[in-house]
Amino acid sequence: MGKAERGRGRGQALQRAQADHPLPAQLHEKFSLTAAETRVACLLAEGLSYGEIGDRLGVSYHTVHSHMKAIHQKMGVATNLRLLALIRELGGK
């Protein structure tokens, strides 16, 4: 499976997740998070560590860390604590 095919599959997974819970759509629409960033933010909200998120998504710790830096910037927060508070305000975990 090529990179483009994997990307489409992940996008479809995001659409299914959005149907189950509105949080992924809110994160994408309000903050322009990518599908990967949205998955990382939602897993962080579930209480997973960077390492656990990486294992779940099949990516490295460093990739998760890079996504988190982008998420912090896009959402205008400096810490994971503030990020989690903002996610809770949006109706997350």
Chimera marker file (.cmm) of the C-alpha trace (Angstrom):
<marker_set name="trace">
<marker id="1" x="0.000" y="0.000" z="0.000" r="1" g="1" b="0" radius="0.5"/>
<marker id="2" x="1.426" y="3.374" z="-1.017" r="1" g="1" b="0" radius="0.5"/>
<marker id="3" x="1.587" y="6.512" z="1.081" r="1" g="1" b="0" radius="0.5"/>
<marker id="4" x="-1.366" y="8.091" z="-0.752" r="1" g="1" b="0" radius="0.5"/>
<marker id="5" x="-3.513" y="5.000" z="-0.159" r="1" g="1" b="0" radius="0.5"/>
<marker id="6" x="-2.631" y="4.991" z="3.551" r="1" g="1" b="0" radius="0.5"/>
<marker id="7" x="-3.517" y="8.692" z="3.736" r="1" g="1" b="0" radius="0.5"/>
<marker id="8" x="-6.933" y="8.054" z="2.193" r="1" g="1" b="0" radius="0.5"/>
<marker id="9" x="-7.540" y="5.208" z="4.640" r="1" g="1" b="0" radius="0.5"/>
<marker id="10" x="-6.654" y="7.418" z="7.563" r="1" g="1" b="0" radius="0.5"/>
<marker id="11" x="-8.913" y="10.163" z="6.244" r="1" g="1" b="0" radius="0.5"/>
<marker id="12" x="-11.758" y="7.673" z="6.073" r="1" g="1" b="0" radius="0.5"/>
<marker id="13" x="-11.009" y="6.617" z="9.640" r="1" g="1" b="0" radius="0.5"/>
<marker id="14" x="-11.244" y="10.273" z="10.686" r="1" g="1" b="0" radius="0.5"/>
<marker id="15" x="-14.621" y="10.572" z="8.959" r="1" g="1" b="0" radius="0.5"/>
<marker id="16" x="-15.878" y="7.489" z="10.837" r="1" g="1" b="0" radius="0.5"/>
<marker id="17" x="-14.594" y="8.922" z="14.128" r="1" g="1" b="0" radius="0.5"/>
<marker id="18" x="-16.319" y="12.223" z="13.401" r="1" g="1" b="0" radius="0.5"/>
<marker id="19" x="-19.604" y="10.389" z="12.910" r="1" g="1" b="0" radius="0.5"/>
<marker id="20" x="-19.209" y="8.807" z="16.358" r="1" g="1" b="0" radius="0.5"/>
<marker id="21" x="-18.111" y="11.964" z="18.158" r="1" g="1" b="0" radius="0.5"/>
<marker id="22" x="-18.108" y="15.615" z="17.030" r="1" g="1" b="0" radius="0.5"/>
<marker id="23" x="-14.736" y="16.488" z="18.635" r="1" g="1" b="0" radius="0.5"/>
<marker id="24" x="-12.518" y="15.525" z="15.668" r="1" g="1" b="0" radius="0.5"/>
<marker id="25" x="-14.604" y="17.679" z="13.329" r="1" g="1" b="0" radius="0.5"/>
<marker id="26" x="-14.469" y="20.595" z="15.757" r="1" g="1" b="0" radius="0.5"/>
<marker id="27" x="-10.694" y="20.357" z="16.058" r="1" g="1" b="0" radius="0.5"/>
<marker id="28" x="-10.321" y="20.228" z="12.297" r="1" g="1" b="0" radius="0.5"/>
<marker id="29" x="-12.767" y="23.034" z="11.555" r="1" g="1" b="0" radius="0.5"/>
<marker id="30" x="-11.881" y="25.473" z="14.360" r="1" g="1" b="0" radius="0.5"/>
<marker id="31" x="-8.127" y="25.006" z="14.382" r="1" g="1" b="0" radius="0.5"/>
<marker id="32" x="-7.328" y="23.588" z="10.923" r="1" g="1" b="0" radius="0.5"/>
<marker id="33" x="-5.702" y="20.499" z="12.423" r="1" g="1" b="0" radius="0.5"/>
<marker id="34" x="-4.692" y="17.855" z="9.923" r="1" g="1" b="0" radius="0.5"/>
<marker id="35" x="-6.180" y="14.373" z="10.210" r="1" g="1" b="0" radius="0.5"/>
<marker id="36" x="-2.963" y="13.143" z="11.864" r="1" g="1" b="0" radius="0.5"/>
<marker id="37" x="-2.906" y="16.049" z="14.325" r="1" g="1" b="0" radius="0.5"/>
<marker id="38" x="-6.557" y="15.458" z="15.150" r="1" g="1" b="0" radius="0.5"/>
<marker id="39" x="-5.902" y="11.768" z="15.894" r="1" g="1" b="0" radius="0.5"/>
<marker id="40" x="-2.961" y="12.681" z="18.140" r="1" g="1" b="0" radius="0.5"/>
<marker id="41" x="-4.958" y="15.327" z="20.030" r="1" g="1" b="0" radius="0.5"/>
<marker id="42" x="-7.872" y="12.945" z="20.583" r="1" g="1" b="0" radius="0.5"/>
<marker id="43" x="-5.596" y="10.175" z="21.849" r="1" g="1" b="0" radius="0.5"/>
<marker id="44" x="-3.873" y="12.623" z="24.198" r="1" g="1" b="0" radius="0.5"/>
<marker id="45" x="-7.330" y="13.572" z="25.497" r="1" g="1" b="0" radius="0.5"/>
<marker id="46" x="-7.933" y="9.867" z="26.186" r="1" g="1" b="0" radius="0.5"/>
<marker id="47" x="-4.908" y="9.938" z="28.485" r="1" g="1" b="0" radius="0.5"/>
<marker id="48" x="-2.307" y="8.253" z="26.288" r="1" g="1" b="0" radius="0.5"/>
<marker id="49" x="1.360" y="9.212" z="26.512" r="1" g="1" b="0" radius="0.5"/>
<marker id="50" x="3.356" y="10.238" z="23.443" r="1" g="1" b="0" radius="0.5"/>
<marker id="51" x="4.868" y="6.749" z="23.314" r="1" g="1" b="0" radius="0.5"/>
<marker id="52" x="1.459" y="5.089" z="23.574" r="1" g="1" b="0" radius="0.5"/>
<marker id="53" x="0.060" y="7.384" z="20.881" r="1" g="1" b="0" radius="0.5"/>
<marker id="54" x="2.975" y="6.497" z="18.634" r="1" g="1" b="0" radius="0.5"/>
<marker id="55" x="2.412" y="2.780" z="19.219" r="1" g="1" b="0" radius="0.5"/>
<marker id="56" x="-1.314" y="3.111" z="18.525" r="1" g="1" b="0" radius="0.5"/>
<marker id="57" x="-0.757" y="5.049" z="15.292" r="1" g="1" b="0" radius="0.5"/>
<marker id="58" x="2.332" y="3.176" z="14.163" r="1" g="1" b="0" radius="0.5"/>
<marker id="59" x="4.579" y="6.246" z="14.213" r="1" g="1" b="0" radius="0.5"/>
<marker id="60" x="7.609" y="7.249" z="16.270" r="1" g="1" b="0" radius="0.5"/>
<marker id="61" x="7.662" y="9.256" z="19.480" r="1" g="1" b="0" radius="0.5"/>
<marker id="62" x="9.366" y="12.032" z="17.513" r="1" g="1" b="0" radius="0.5"/>
<marker id="63" x="6.533" y="12.130" z="14.974" r="1" g="1" b="0" radius="0.5"/>
<marker id="64" x="4.009" y="12.461" z="17.810" r="1" g="1" b="0" radius="0.5"/>
<marker id="65" x="6.132" y="15.221" z="19.336" r="1" g="1" b="0" radius="0.5"/>
<marker id="66" x="6.214" y="17.055" z="15.981" r="1" g="1" b="0" radius="0.5"/>
<marker id="67" x="2.436" y="16.788" z="15.682" r="1" g="1" b="0" radius="0.5"/>
<marker id="68" x="2.074" y="18.111" z="19.234" r="1" g="1" b="0" radius="0.5"/>
<marker id="69" x="4.209" y="21.155" z="18.440" r="1" g="1" b="0" radius="0.5"/>
<marker id="70" x="1.964" y="21.914" z="15.458" r="1" g="1" b="0" radius="0.5"/>
<marker id="71" x="-1.182" y="21.335" z="17.541" r="1" g="1" b="0" radius="0.5"/>
<marker id="72" x="0.032" y="23.718" z="20.262" r="1" g="1" b="0" radius="0.5"/>
<marker id="73" x="0.784" y="26.381" z="17.670" r="1" g="1" b="0" radius="0.5"/>
<marker id="74" x="-2.516" y="26.031" z="15.802" r="1" g="1" b="0" radius="0.5"/>
<marker id="75" x="-4.598" y="25.927" z="18.973" r="1" g="1" b="0" radius="0.5"/>
<marker id="76" x="-2.698" y="28.792" z="20.613" r="1" g="1" b="0" radius="0.5"/>
<marker id="77" x="-1.643" y="26.917" z="23.734" r="1" g="1" b="0" radius="0.5"/>
<marker id="78" x="1.765" y="26.470" z="25.323" r="1" g="1" b="0" radius="0.5"/>
<marker id="79" x="1.172" y="23.355" z="27.423" r="1" g="1" b="0" radius="0.5"/>
<marker id="80" x="-0.588" y="20.022" z="27.198" r="1" g="1" b="0" radius="0.5"/>
<marker id="81" x="-2.539" y="20.970" z="30.313" r="1" g="1" b="0" radius="0.5"/>
<marker id="82" x="-4.056" y="23.989" z="28.537" r="1" g="1" b="0" radius="0.5"/>
<marker id="83" x="-4.589" y="21.902" z="25.407" r="1" g="1" b="0" radius="0.5"/>
<marker id="84" x="-6.541" y="19.304" z="27.392" r="1" g="1" b="0" radius="0.5"/>
<marker id="85" x="-8.594" y="22.038" z="29.069" r="1" g="1" b="0" radius="0.5"/>
<marker id="86" x="-9.466" y="23.482" z="25.656" r="1" g="1" b="0" radius="0.5"/>
<marker id="87" x="-10.425" y="20.053" z="24.343" r="1" g="1" b="0" radius="0.5"/>
<marker id="88" x="-12.672" y="19.545" z="27.378" r="1" g="1" b="0" radius="0.5"/>
<marker id="89" x="-14.302" y="22.932" z="26.709" r="1" g="1" b="0" radius="0.5"/>
<marker id="90" x="-15.083" y="21.690" z="23.198" r="1" g="1" b="0" radius="0.5"/>
<marker id="91" x="-16.782" y="18.631" z="24.642" r="1" g="1" b="0" radius="0.5"/>
<marker id="92" x="-13.907" y="16.178" z="24.608" r="1" g="1" b="0" radius="0.5"/>
<marker id="93" x="-12.966" y="13.609" z="27.232" r="1" g="1" b="0" radius="0.5"/>
<link id1="1" id2="2" r="1" g="1" b="0" radius="0.2"/>
<link id1="2" id2="3" r="1" g="1" b="0" radius="0.2"/>
<link id1="3" id2="4" r="1" g="1" b="0" radius="0.2"/>
<link id1="4" id2="5" r="1" g="1" b="0" radius="0.2"/>
<link id1="5" id2="6" r="1" g="1" b="0" radius="0.2"/>
<link id1="6" id2="7" r="1" g="1" b="0" radius="0.2"/>
<link id1="7" id2="8" r="1" g="1" b="0" radius="0.2"/>
<link id1="8" id2="9" r="1" g="1" b="0" radius="0.2"/>
<link id1="9" id2="10" r="1" g="1" b="0" radius="0.2"/>
<link id1="10" id2="11" r="1" g="1" b="0" radius="0.2"/>
<link id1="11" id2="12" r="1" g="1" b="0" radius="0.2"/>
<link id1="12" id2="13" r="1" g="1" b="0" radius="0.2"/>
<link id1="13" id2="14" r="1" g="1" b="0" radius="0.2"/>
<link id1="14" id2="15" r="1" g="1" b="0" radius="0.2"/>
<link id1="15" id2="16" r="1" g="1" b="0" radius="0.2"/>
<link id1="16" id2="17" r="1" g="1" b="0" radius="0.2"/>
<link id1="17" id2="18" r="1" g="1" b="0" radius="0.2"/>
<link id1="18" id2="19" r="1" g="1" b="0" radius="0.2"/>
<link id1="19" id2="20" r="1" g="1" b="0" radius="0.2"/>
<link id1="20" id2="21" r="1" g="1" b="0" radius="0.2"/>
<link id1="21" id2="22" r="1" g="1" b="0" radius="0.2"/>
<link id1="22" id2="23" r="1" g="1" b="0" radius="0.2"/>
<link id1="23" id2="24" r="1" g="1" b="0" radius="0.2"/>
<link id1="24" id2="25" r="1" g="1" b="0" radius="0.2"/>
<link id1="25" id2="26" r="1" g="1" b="0" radius="0.2"/>
<link id1="26" id2="27" r="1" g="1" b="0" radius="0.2"/>
<link id1="27" id2="28" r="1" g="1" b="0" radius="0.2"/>
<link id1="28" id2="29" r="1" g="1" b="0" radius="0.2"/>
<link id1="29" id2="30" r="1" g="1" b="0" radius="0.2"/>
<link id1="30" id2="31" r="1" g="1" b="0" radius="0.2"/>
<link id1="31" id2="32" r="1" g="1" b="0" radius="0.2"/>
<link id1="32" id2="33" r="1" g="1" b="0" radius="0.2"/>
<link id1="33" id2="34" r="1" g="1" b="0" radius="0.2"/>
<link id1="34" id2="35" r="1" g="1" b="0" radius="0.2"/>
<link id1="35" id2="36" r="1" g="1" b="0" radius="0.2"/>
<link id1="36" id2="37" r="1" g="1" b="0" radius="0.2"/>
<link id1="37" id2="38" r="1" g="1" b="0" radius="0.2"/>
<link id1="38" id2="39" r="1" g="1" b="0" radius="0.2"/>
<link id1="39" id2="40" r="1" g="1" b="0" radius="0.2"/>
<link id1="40" id2="41" r="1" g="1" b="0" radius="0.2"/>
<link id1="41" id2="42" r="1" g="1" b="0" radius="0.2"/>
<link id1="42" id2="43" r="1" g="1" b="0" radius="0.2"/>
<link id1="43" id2="44" r="1" g="1" b="0" radius="0.2"/>
<link id1="44" id2="45" r="1" g="1" b="0" radius="0.2"/>
<link id1="45" id2="46" r="1" g="1" b="0" radius="0.2"/>
<link id1="46" id2="47" r="1" g="1" b="0" radius="0.2"/>
<link id1="47" id2="48" r="1" g="1" b="0" radius="0.2"/>
<link id1="48" id2="49" r="1" g="1" b="0" radius="0.2"/>
<link id1="49" id2="50" r="1" g="1" b="0" radius="0.2"/>
<link id1="50" id2="51" r="1" g="1" b="0" radius="0.2"/>
<link id1="51" id2="52" r="1" g="1" b="0" radius="0.2"/>
<link id1="52" id2="53" r="1" g="1" b="0" radius="0.2"/>
<link id1="53" id2="54" r="1" g="1" b="0" radius="0.2"/>
<link id1="54" id2="55" r="1" g="1" b="0" radius="0.2"/>
<link id1="55" id2="56" r="1" g="1" b="0" radius="0.2"/>
<link id1="56" id2="57" r="1" g="1" b="0" radius="0.2"/>
<link id1="57" id2="58" r="1" g="1" b="0" radius="0.2"/>
<link id1="58" id2="59" r="1" g="1" b="0" radius="0.2"/>
<link id1="59" id2="60" r="1" g="1" b="0" radius="0.2"/>
<link id1="60" id2="61" r="1" g="1" b="0" radius="0.2"/>
<link id1="61" id2="62" r="1" g="1" b="0" radius="0.2"/>
<link id1="62" id2="63" r="1" g="1" b="0" radius="0.2"/>
<link id1="63" id2="64" r="1" g="1" b="0" radius="0.2"/>
<link id1="64" id2="65" r="1" g="1" b="0" radius="0.2"/>
<link id1="65" id2="66" r="1" g="1" b="0" radius="0.2"/>
<link id1="66" id2="67" r="1" g="1" b="0" radius="0.2"/>
<link id1="67" id2="68" r="1" g="1" b="0" radius="0.2"/>
<link id1="68" id2="69" r="1" g="1" b="0" radius="0.2"/>
<link id1="69" id2="70" r="1" g="1" b="0" radius="0.2"/>
<link id1="70" id2="71" r="1" g="1" b="0" radius="0.2"/>
<link id1="71" id2="72" r="1" g="1" b="0" radius="0.2"/>
<link id1="72" id2="73" r="1" g="1" b="0" radius="0.2"/>
<link id1="73" id2="74" r="1" g="1" b="0" radius="0.2"/>
<link id1="74" id2="75" r="1" g="1" b="0" radius="0.2"/>
<link id1="75" id2="76" r="1" g="1" b="0" radius="0.2"/>
<link id1="76" id2="77" r="1" g="1" b="0" radius="0.2"/>
<link id1="77" id2="78" r="1" g="1" b="0" radius="0.2"/>
<link id1="78" id2="79" r="1" g="1" b="0" radius="0.2"/>
<link id1="79" id2="80" r="1" g="1" b="0" radius="0.2"/>
<link id1="80" id2="81" r="1" g="1" b="0" radius="0.2"/>
<link id1="81" id2="82" r="1" g="1" b="0" radius="0.2"/>
<link id1="82" id2="83" r="1" g="1" b="0" radius="0.2"/>
<link id1="83" id2="84" r="1" g="1" b="0" radius="0.2"/>
<link id1="84" id2="85" r="1" g="1" b="0" radius="0.2"/>
<link id1="85" id2="86" r="1" g="1" b="0" radius="0.2"/>
<link id1="86" id2="87" r="1" g="1" b="0" radius="0.2"/>
<link id1="87" id2="88" r="1" g="1" b="0" radius="0.2"/>
<link id1="88" id2="89" r="1" g="1" b="0" radius="0.2"/>
<link id1="89" id2="90" r="1" g="1" b="0" radius="0.2"/>
<link id1="90" id2="91" r="1" g="1" b="0" radius="0.2"/>
<link id1="91" id2="92" r="1" g="1" b="0" radius="0.2"/>
<link id1="92" id2="93" r="1" g="1" b="0" radius="0.2"/>
</marker_set>
